[in-house]
Every structure is written in C-alpha cells, then in structure tokens.
C-alpha cells in the first residue's frame, strides 16, 4: 500500500522533523557542510578524508628553496548514530487522538539537534585563540566584539565573510544591556526590535545566536618553575602530539582547552596551540600532549614552550564558559541519509528518510505497531560526524 501523508506515515514524521531542524538557529546550519557532496562523489564508507592545502612562503628568485608540501588531511568519521524512540498506547490515543503523536515531532527532533549542537560547540576547546571576556570586558561589548573580530582578521579569516558568534546566556545579557546592540541610538530600528524580541541583530560583521549548550572548561594550569621548558625532540609538521619537558617535577594535570605557545628554535616563530584532552604529568614531563591545530612547522631542537592564560592571571579562575566566534570553514558537519527500506523489500517496513539538499540535514523515521503492548512506536534517527577543519578561523571568548 502506498504511503499516505498523515500522522501515521513515516514520511510525514521524517519531513516534519527535518523542517523543524532546518528552522533551528543552531550550529548545524552555520558550519561547513560540503563533506556530504564529497562522500556522494566517492560512494560509500564510514570515513570522509579531504586533503587540506599546504601554506607557502614567497621567496626571492632565482635562489629560492623547494618547499615541502606536507599536506594534512581533514577527516570525519561517520560513526555518530543518534535516535529518539517513543511509543504511544492505544489508550492514550483514545484520549488524545492523533494530535498526541504530531505534538512530539518537534521535541524529538530537538533532542537530536541538541546533541549535534553540543558536539559542535565542544570543538571550542580545540581553538587556541582566546579572548578574556571577564565582567569588565562584558561591560564594554561595543569594544570587546570589535577586538574579537580583530583577532580573527589577524588570523587571516577570509575577507567579506559573515562571521558567526555563539553567545552564552551571560554574554547575551551583556549584549542586551549595551546601547550599540539594543537601543535606538546605537543600533537604529534593529535595536528597537532587539528590545522586543531579545534577539541580537547582525553587528560588526557577526551574526549572533544564543545557545544553552555552552561548554564549561577548567581554568589554566600553574607551572612549577624551573629552567626554560622545552619541547621533546624535534617533532615534525602535522604532528598531533608534543612532549612538554621541564627540569622540575610537575603535579598538575593539563586540562582540555589549556593554551600553550611554542617557539621554534630554528626560526624564532612563536605560535599558539590548545590541549585537546586532559594530560597527566610524568615526572618532569607531560608526554604526548594532544594539540590543536596539528603542528604548523618542523620544530628545531630545544624549541621552547610556555603556558598562555585564557582568563587573565594563570590559575586565577577555576572554570569558565566558552563562547565561540567563528568562520563557517572552522568546523564541519556531515550527515548521511540512512537506508530507506521499502515494504517490497521488507514486508511490514514503514521507513522514510528525508534529506534537505541545501543544508545536508537528514532525518529518518521508522514506525511500527506493537500488538502485545497495543502501542504505536516511532523512532527518529540520524547518522553523521563532525570535526575541526581550521581552528585558526575561530576565537574562543572565555566568560567568567
């Protein structure tokens, strides 16, 4: 029997859930989504790999030296499979009718959308560029937001692009209390609209959106002083980990989001990296510390490193919330349409996958009737993956 567009039809559930997700003002629609097309071009698989272009330096001709490509790759593992199942008994249907089912579509889709939002926002800890958004800075948001934009421009964020700003409720409160964002004399008619809706309009090149899925990170570690800390060995460009050596026994664990600055002993160039997972000390060292981004260059022997404070004085703040300012190419999300089984292939199958060609979002709905329990069952699910493409295209404002 052909599918009919009614409340007991999986196509209705899948399309309605997809429409709901498309209308959310979350991360999924604001990050890079080109990986779906890449996977479609090359067929099936649980991983997408794309080579990232190398960066080069112009030198004087004709005596220039050949530069090593050493291109890195961006990889997304398509292993995140999330679902939301519900059942509605015949007794409940008798009391409430089909409306009981249709009213659940939005909250079910929200649960899936929130999971992917939280996962994408968790990538903030992989951004090595930070801005201390303490209470003083929040009292001057008309100056703080341009300062954050300056950091992004200095890091060569593509010009002419609309930037995104994910704001915590604390930051949104500060924006709503700033005339440049929420009053007629600072924002014109848009400021009046903000007073009515509470939504922050575009300003200083940013498109603002508020989230409750803000990430909380632990404060900066404190180094036990000794001689100048050095990097173990001579790690090569694109390395994912580095060894941090000191001459004094260390006791603190490096926390996810801790920023370090590495100075190459050969070139004298200093660059920031962030620790992407907690790392415990071993004697005088923190061995194999995972970093983001990958190492930007080959390091000479005895290259040095130092902690960089994200929140003012090192060790002064126990934890903080992380806002996120970013260009869409900083992060990526890929969602893959799940199989859409037909009743011709599997008798009794009631499955439909809805895919949006523009955003790449894909939601599947499965339906069944459980005779013994006298209940209609509906399962919404989604398959995908996510990654950080270029953390230098983002800034992590630290709210405390």
C-alpha positions as CSV (number, residue, x, y, z in Angstrom):
1,X,0.0,0.0,0.0
2,X,1.4,3.4,-1.0
3,X,2.5,5.8,1.8
4,X,-0.1,8.4,2.7
5,X,0.7,11.8,4.1
6,X,-0.9,11.5,7.5
7,X,0.1,11.3,11.2
8,X,0.7,7.6,10.9
9,X,3.0,7.9,7.9
10,X,6.8,7.8,8.4
11,X,7.3,10.3,5.5
12,X,5.2,12.8,7.5
13,X,7.3,12.3,10.6
14,X,10.6,12.5,8.7
15,X,9.8,15.6,6.7
16,X,8.2,17.4,9.7
17,X,11.3,16.6,11.9
18,X,13.6,17.8,9.1
19,X,11.6,21.1,8.7
20,X,11.9,21.6,12.5
21,X,15.7,21.1,12.4
22,X,16.1,23.5,9.5
23,X,14.4,26.2,11.4
24,X,16.6,25.8,14.5
25,X,19.2,28.6,15.0
26,X,21.9,26.2,15.9
27,X,25.4,25.2,14.8
28,X,24.4,22.7,12.2
29,X,23.4,25.3,9.6
30,X,26.4,27.6,10.4
31,X,29.4,25.3,9.8
32,X,30.9,23.8,6.6
33,X,28.6,21.2,5.1
34,X,30.4,20.3,1.8
35,X,31.5,16.9,3.0
36,X,28.2,15.3,2.1
37,X,28.8,16.1,-1.6
38,X,32.4,14.7,-1.3
39,X,31.1,11.4,0.1
40,X,28.4,11.2,-2.6
41,X,31.1,11.6,-5.3
42,X,33.2,8.7,-3.9
43,X,30.5,6.3,-2.8
44,X,30.0,4.5,0.5
45,X,32.3,4.4,3.5
46,X,32.4,5.3,7.2
47,X,35.1,8.0,6.8
48,X,35.5,11.1,4.7
49,X,39.1,12.3,4.0
50,X,39.9,15.5,2.3
51,X,43.4,16.8,1.7
52,X,44.0,20.3,3.2
53,X,46.0,22.7,1.0
54,X,49.5,23.5,2.3
55,X,50.7,27.0,3.0
56,X,53.7,28.5,1.4
57,X,56.1,31.5,1.7
58,X,57.1,33.6,-1.3
59,X,61.0,33.8,-1.6
60,X,63.4,35.9,-3.6
61,X,64.1,34.5,-7.1
62,X,66.0,32.7,-8.5
63,X,67.7,31.4,-5.4
64,X,64.6,30.1,-3.6
65,X,64.5,26.7,-1.9
66,X,61.9,24.0,-2.6
67,X,59.2,23.9,0.0
68,X,57.8,20.6,1.3
69,X,54.1,20.1,0.6
70,X,53.4,18.1,3.8
71,X,49.7,18.5,3.3
72,X,47.4,17.5,6.2
73,X,44.0,15.9,5.9
74,X,40.7,16.7,7.3
75,X,38.8,13.6,8.4
76,X,35.2,13.0,9.5
77,X,34.3,9.6,11.0
78,X,30.7,8.9,10.2
79,X,30.1,7.0,13.4
80,X,27.6,9.2,15.3
81,X,24.2,7.4,15.2
82,X,21.6,9.0,17.5
83,X,18.0,8.1,17.8
84,X,14.9,9.1,19.8
85,X,12.2,6.4,20.3
86,X,8.7,6.8,21.7
87,X,5.6,4.7,22.0
88,X,2.0,5.8,22.3
89,X,-0.5,3.4,23.6
90,X,-4.0,2.8,22.1
91,X,-5.4,4.0,25.4
92,X,-3.5,7.3,25.1
93,X,-4.6,7.7,21.5
94,X,-8.2,7.1,22.5
95,X,-7.9,10.0,25.0
96,X,-5.9,12.5,22.8
97,X,-6.2,11.3,19.2
98,X,-3.6,11.8,16.5
99,X,-2.5,15.1,17.9
100,X,-0.6,13.3,20.7
101,X,1.7,11.9,18.1
102,X,2.2,15.1,16.0
103,X,3.0,17.2,19.0
104,X,6.0,15.0,19.7
105,X,7.8,15.7,16.4
106,X,9.4,19.0,17.4
107,X,10.8,17.8,20.8
108,X,12.1,14.6,19.3
109,X,13.9,16.5,16.5
110,X,15.2,19.0,19.1
111,X,16.8,16.2,21.1
112,X,18.8,15.1,18.0
113,X,19.6,18.6,17.0
114,X,20.8,19.5,20.5
115,X,23.1,16.5,20.6
116,X,24.9,17.6,17.4
117,X,24.9,21.2,18.6
118,X,26.6,20.2,21.8
119,X,29.1,18.2,19.9
120,X,30.0,21.0,17.6
121,X,30.2,23.5,20.4
122,X,32.5,21.1,22.2
123,X,35.0,21.8,19.4
124,X,35.6,25.2,21.0
125,X,38.3,23.7,23.2
126,X,40.3,23.0,20.1
127,X,40.6,26.7,19.3
128,X,43.9,28.2,20.5
129,X,43.0,31.8,20.1
130,X,41.2,33.2,23.2
131,X,39.8,36.5,24.5
132,X,39.3,37.1,28.2
133,X,35.6,38.1,28.4
134,X,35.5,38.9,32.1
135,X,32.9,41.2,33.8
136,X,34.9,44.3,32.8
137,X,35.0,43.3,29.1
138,X,31.3,42.3,29.2
139,X,30.5,45.8,30.4
140,X,32.1,47.2,27.2
141,X,30.7,44.8,24.5
142,X,30.9,47.6,21.9
143,X,34.7,47.4,22.3
144,X,35.0,43.7,23.1
145,X,33.3,42.4,19.9
146,X,35.4,44.5,17.6
147,X,38.5,43.3,19.5
148,X,37.5,39.7,18.9
149,X,36.9,40.5,15.2
150,X,40.4,41.9,15.0
151,X,41.9,38.7,16.3
152,X,40.1,36.8,13.6
153,X,41.2,39.2,10.8
154,X,44.8,38.9,12.0
155,X,44.5,35.1,11.7
156,X,43.5,35.6,8.1
157,X,39.8,34.8,8.3
158,X,38.5,35.2,4.7
159,X,37.5,38.8,4.0
160,X,33.9,39.6,3.0
161,X,32.5,36.7,5.0
162,X,29.7,36.8,7.6
163,X,31.2,35.6,10.9
164,X,29.2,33.7,13.5
165,X,29.1,34.4,17.2
166,X,27.7,31.7,19.5
167,X,26.8,33.6,22.7
168,X,26.1,32.1,26.2
169,X,23.2,33.5,28.2
170,X,25.6,35.5,30.2
171,X,27.1,37.1,27.1
172,X,23.6,37.7,25.6
173,X,22.6,39.5,28.8
174,X,25.6,41.8,28.4
175,X,24.8,42.4,24.7
176,X,21.2,43.3,25.6
177,X,22.4,45.8,28.1
178,X,24.7,47.6,25.6
179,X,23.3,50.5,23.6
180,X,25.3,49.6,20.5
181,X,23.2,46.4,20.2
182,X,19.9,47.0,21.9
183,X,19.0,50.7,21.7
184,X,17.8,53.1,19.0
185,X,20.8,55.4,19.3
186,X,23.2,52.6,18.9
187,X,21.5,50.1,16.6
188,X,18.6,52.0,14.9
189,X,15.4,50.2,14.3
190,X,17.2,46.9,14.8
191,X,17.9,47.9,18.4
192,X,14.2,48.5,19.0
193,X,13.5,45.1,17.5
194,X,16.0,43.6,19.9
195,X,14.2,45.1,22.9
196,X,11.0,43.4,21.7
197,X,12.3,40.0,20.7
198,X,15.5,39.6,22.7
199,X,17.3,38.6,19.5
200,X,20.6,40.3,18.7
201,X,20.8,41.5,15.2
202,X,23.9,41.5,12.9
203,X,26.6,43.8,14.2
204,X,30.3,44.4,13.4
205,X,30.3,41.6,10.8
206,X,28.9,39.0,13.2
207,X,25.6,37.1,13.0
208,X,24.8,36.4,16.7
209,X,22.9,33.5,18.1
210,X,22.3,32.4,21.7
211,X,22.6,28.8,23.0
212,X,22.0,27.0,26.2
213,X,24.5,24.3,25.1
214,X,27.5,26.4,26.2
215,X,30.7,24.4,27.1
216,X,32.3,24.8,30.5
217,X,36.1,24.4,30.7
218,X,38.5,24.2,33.6
219,X,40.9,27.1,34.3
220,X,44.6,27.4,33.5
221,X,47.2,25.2,34.9
222,X,50.1,26.5,37.0
223,X,53.7,25.5,36.1
224,X,56.2,24.6,38.8
225,X,59.1,26.8,37.8
226,X,62.4,25.5,36.8
227,X,64.7,26.1,33.8
228,X,63.1,27.1,30.5
229,X,60.6,24.4,29.4
230,X,61.5,22.7,26.1
231,X,59.7,20.5,23.5
232,X,60.8,16.9,23.5
233,X,62.9,16.0,20.4
234,X,62.2,17.6,17.0
235,X,58.6,16.9,16.1
236,X,57.6,17.3,12.5
237,X,54.9,19.4,10.8
238,X,51.4,18.0,11.1
239,X,52.2,16.1,14.4
240,X,49.2,15.5,16.6
241,X,51.1,15.4,19.9
242,X,54.1,17.0,21.5
243,X,56.1,16.3,24.6
244,X,56.4,19.2,27.1
245,X,59.6,18.9,29.2
246,X,60.7,20.9,32.3
247,X,63.6,20.4,34.8
248,X,61.2,20.3,37.8
249,X,58.7,17.7,38.8
250,X,55.2,18.6,37.9
251,X,52.0,17.7,39.7
252,X,49.1,19.4,37.8
253,X,47.0,17.8,35.1
254,X,46.8,19.8,31.9
255,X,43.1,20.3,31.1
256,X,41.3,20.4,27.8
257,X,41.3,23.9,26.4
258,X,44.7,24.9,28.1
259,X,46.6,27.1,25.6
260,X,50.4,26.8,25.1
261,X,52.8,28.8,23.0
262,X,55.6,27.0,21.2
263,X,58.6,29.0,19.9
264,X,60.6,27.2,17.2
265,X,64.3,27.4,17.9
266,X,65.2,27.4,14.2
267,X,63.0,30.3,13.0
268,X,62.1,32.1,16.3
269,X,58.4,31.9,15.3
270,X,56.0,31.7,18.3
271,X,52.6,30.0,17.7
272,X,49.7,29.1,19.9
273,X,48.2,25.6,20.3
274,X,45.5,24.2,22.6
275,X,45.5,21.0,24.6
276,X,42.6,18.9,23.3
277,X,42.3,16.4,26.1
278,X,43.4,16.2,29.8
279,X,47.1,15.2,30.1
280,X,48.6,13.9,33.3
281,X,52.3,14.7,34.2
282,X,55.0,12.0,34.4
283,X,57.9,13.3,36.5
284,X,59.3,16.4,34.9
285,X,57.2,16.0,31.7
286,X,53.8,15.9,30.1
287,X,54.5,13.3,27.4
288,X,52.4,13.0,24.2
289,X,50.1,16.0,24.8
290,X,47.4,16.2,22.1
291,X,47.3,19.6,20.4
292,X,45.2,21.6,18.0
293,X,45.9,22.5,15.3
294,X,48.4,20.0,14.1
295,X,51.9,21.2,14.4
296,X,52.3,24.0,11.9
297,X,56.0,23.5,11.2
298,X,59.0,21.3,11.8
299,X,60.5,22.2,15.2
300,X,64.2,22.7,15.7
301,X,66.0,21.1,18.7
302,X,65.3,22.6,22.1
303,X,62.3,24.6,20.9
304,X,60.6,26.2,23.9
305,X,57.0,26.4,25.2
306,X,55.0,28.4,27.8
307,X,51.5,28.4,29.2
308,X,49.2,31.1,27.9
309,X,46.5,32.3,30.2
310,X,42.9,32.2,28.8
311,X,41.4,34.1,31.7
312,X,43.7,36.8,33.0
313,X,46.2,35.6,35.6
314,X,47.2,32.0,35.3
315,X,45.5,29.9,38.0
316,X,43.1,32.7,38.9
317,X,39.8,31.2,37.6
318,X,38.6,27.6,38.5
319,X,36.4,27.3,35.4
320,X,34.8,29.4,32.7
321,X,32.1,29.2,30.0
322,X,33.2,29.3,26.4
323,X,31.6,31.5,23.8
324,X,32.6,30.8,20.2
325,X,33.3,33.3,17.3
326,X,34.0,31.5,14.0
327,X,34.0,31.5,10.3
328,X,31.9,28.6,8.9
329,X,35.1,26.9,7.5
330,X,36.5,26.5,11.0
331,X,34.3,23.4,11.7
332,X,32.4,20.8,9.6
333,X,29.4,18.6,10.0
334,X,28.4,15.7,7.7
335,X,25.1,13.9,7.9
336,X,24.4,10.7,5.9
337,X,21.0,9.6,4.8
338,X,20.2,6.3,6.5
339,X,18.7,3.4,4.4
340,X,15.1,3.8,3.4
341,X,13.7,0.3,3.4
342,X,10.5,-0.4,1.4
343,X,7.7,-2.8,2.1
344,X,8.5,-4.5,-1.2
345,X,11.9,-5.5,0.2
346,X,11.0,-6.0,3.8
347,X,7.3,-6.7,4.4
348,X,5.9,-4.5,7.1
349,X,8.7,-2.0,6.8
350,X,7.5,1.6,7.4
351,X,10.6,3.7,7.0
352,X,11.3,7.0,5.3
353,X,14.4,9.3,5.2
354,X,14.0,13.0,4.5
355,X,17.1,14.9,3.2
356,X,17.4,18.6,2.7
357,X,19.5,19.2,-0.5
358,X,20.6,22.7,0.7
359,X,21.7,22.1,4.3
360,X,22.5,18.3,4.0
361,X,20.4,17.6,7.1
362,X,18.9,14.1,7.0
363,X,16.4,12.5,9.4
364,X,14.9,9.0,9.2
365,X,11.6,7.9,10.7
366,X,10.6,4.3,11.5
367,X,7.2,3.3,12.6
368,X,5.7,0.0,13.9
369,X,2.7,-1.3,15.8
370,X,3.5,-3.5,18.8
371,X,0.4,-5.7,19.1
372,X,1.1,-7.2,22.5
373,X,1.5,-3.8,24.1
374,X,-1.1,-2.2,21.9
375,X,1.1,0.8,21.1
376,X,2.3,2.8,18.1
377,X,6.1,3.1,18.1
378,X,8.1,5.9,16.3
379,X,11.8,6.2,16.1
380,X,13.6,9.2,14.7
381,X,17.3,8.8,14.0
382,X,20.3,10.5,12.3
383,X,23.8,9.4,11.3
384,X,26.7,11.8,10.9
385,X,30.1,13.0,12.1
386,X,31.9,16.3,12.8
387,X,35.4,17.7,13.0
388,X,37.5,20.9,13.3
389,X,38.8,22.0,9.9
390,X,40.8,25.0,10.8
391,X,40.9,26.3,14.4
392,X,42.7,29.4,13.3
393,X,39.4,30.6,11.8
394,X,37.8,30.9,15.3
395,X,38.3,32.7,18.6
396,X,37.2,31.4,22.0
397,X,35.9,34.2,24.2
398,X,36.2,33.0,27.8
399,X,33.3,34.1,30.0
400,X,33.9,34.3,33.8
